[in-house]
Amino acid sequence: MILLDTHAIVWLASDPRQLSSVAQSAIRAHPASLHISIVSAWEISLLVKRGRLTLPMPPDEYLTRAIAQHGLIELPLTRQVAQASVSLPDIHNDPFDRILISECNAHGLALVSRDTVIPRYPGINVIW
């Protein structure tokens, strides 16, 4: 089972060639167990609003299409995951990434991410 980091979702939907060959292989090997976190939807919308990400359509439509096209499973944010993200060691300061790490820990997911800081967390399986 795989959780896609925010950039991995955007690349999968817009330009899969930006994903590493290892990430592409993992995604192809697990097409029925690809997850998207609710915080990635939030982050994508914020990036568009702040002008740091340009999409060919509004974020809600973009994500709806990406979810349908790739069969992504939406992973709801729970209180337990949110609280666990605060308890993580202070290795990464990005709250979105801290929640993704906690979701992986809570649900036994591997994370497709090119982030070089996330693998420093114990027990996290990062695919890149």
Secondary structure by P-SEA (a helix, b strand, c coil): cbbbcaaaaaaaacccccccaaaaaaaaacccbbbbbaaaaaaaaaaaaaccccccccaaaaaaaaaaaabbbbbbbcaaaaaaaaacccccccaaaaaaaaaaaacbbbbbcccccccccccccccc
